[in-house]
């Protein structure tokens, strides 16, 4: 099993910035990609960004140019730097890591709430 623990959520004004962290522990060797999803009230969970162990990143169109995902292999931690935040970015942000050997078996954190006020 892999445990994912998010931190860094909070309340921020529109236009502001926030950095989320996700620390992984346990059977780290079973993952090689980590990412972020979010779920706004009344909406489905959606992809935000991901990074591979090789440093390849991908982003949802809605956050491109505003969010940056990065990783620290030594700390088994992934970060999501969020800038120019908008009220529509308000959501619970979940850390995600697919099991590299078991398709469809993803690890999830419990989530951290980000609220952007207008």
C-alpha positions in Angstrom: 0.0 0.0 0.0 1.0 3.6 -0.5 -0.2 6.4 1.8 -0.7 9.9 0.4 -1.0 12.9 2.7 -1.9 16.3 1.3 -1.3 19.6 3.0 -1.4 23.3 2.1 -5.0 24.0 1.4 -6.8 27.0 2.8 -8.6 30.2 2.0 -7.2 32.7 -0.5 -8.5 35.7 -2.4 -8.9 35.6 -6.1 -5.6 36.3 -7.9 -3.7 34.9 -5.0 -1.4 31.9 -4.8 -1.2 28.7 -2.8 1.1 25.7 -2.7 -0.2 22.2 -2.0 2.1 19.3 -1.0 1.5 15.6 -1.2 3.8 13.2 0.7 4.0 9.6 -0.2 5.0 6.7 2.1 4.8 2.9 2.1 5.5 0.9 -1.0 6.9 3.8 -3.0 8.4 1.4 -5.6 4.8 0.6 -6.8 4.3 4.1 -8.2 6.0 6.2 -10.8 3.5 8.9 -11.4 1.8 11.3 -9.0 -0.8 13.9 -9.6 -3.7 16.0 -8.5 -7.4 15.9 -9.0 -10.1 18.1 -7.7 -13.7 18.0 -6.9 -15.9 21.1 -6.6 -19.2 21.0 -4.8 -21.8 19.2 -6.9 -19.3 18.3 -9.6 -17.4 15.2 -10.6 -13.8 14.8 -9.7 -11.5 16.1 -12.5 -7.9 15.8 -13.4 -5.7 18.8 -12.6 -2.0 17.8 -13.2 0.4 14.9 -13.1 4.2 14.3 -13.1 6.1 11.2 -13.9 9.2 9.9 -12.3 11.1 11.2 -15.4 9.7 14.7 -14.8 7.2 14.7 -17.6 4.2 16.9 -16.7 0.7 17.3 -18.0 -2.1 19.7 -17.1 -5.7 20.2 -17.5 -6.5 23.1 -20.0 -8.2 25.0 -17.2 -5.0 25.3 -15.2 -2.3 25.6 -17.8 -0.2 28.6 -17.3 -1.4 29.1 -13.8 -0.5 25.9 -11.9 2.9 24.1 -11.8 3.5 20.6 -10.6 6.9 19.5 -9.3 8.4 16.7 -7.4 11.1 16.1 -4.8 12.2 12.4 -5.2 14.3 12.6 -2.0 11.2 13.5 0.0 8.8 11.4 -2.0 6.7 14.6 -2.2 4.9 16.3 -5.1 3.9 19.9 -5.0 1.2 21.9 -6.8 2.0 25.6 -7.0 -1.2 27.4 -7.8 -1.2 31.1 -9.0 -3.7 33.5 -10.3 -6.4 31.6 -8.5 -10.0 32.0 -9.5 -13.2 31.3 -7.5 -13.8 28.4 -9.9 -10.7 26.7 -8.6 -12.5 26.2 -5.3 -12.5 22.5 -4.6 -11.2 19.6 -2.6 -7.8 18.7 -4.1 -6.8 15.1 -4.0 -3.4 13.6 -4.5 -3.3 10.6 -6.8 -0.8 7.9 -7.6 -1.6 5.0 -10.0 -0.2 1.6 -9.1 2.3 1.0 -11.9 1.6 -2.8 -11.9 -2.1 -2.9 -11.3 -4.1 -1.0 -13.9 -7.0 0.8 -12.4 -5.7 0.5 -8.9 -5.0 4.1 -7.8 -3.9 5.4 -4.4 -5.7 8.5 -3.2 -5.1 11.0 -0.4 -8.0 12.2 1.8 -7.9 15.6 0.2 -7.3 19.2 1.1 -9.8 22.0 0.7 -8.9 25.1 -1.3 -11.3 28.0 -1.2 -10.9 31.0 -3.4 -13.0 34.0 -2.5 -14.0 36.7 -5.0 
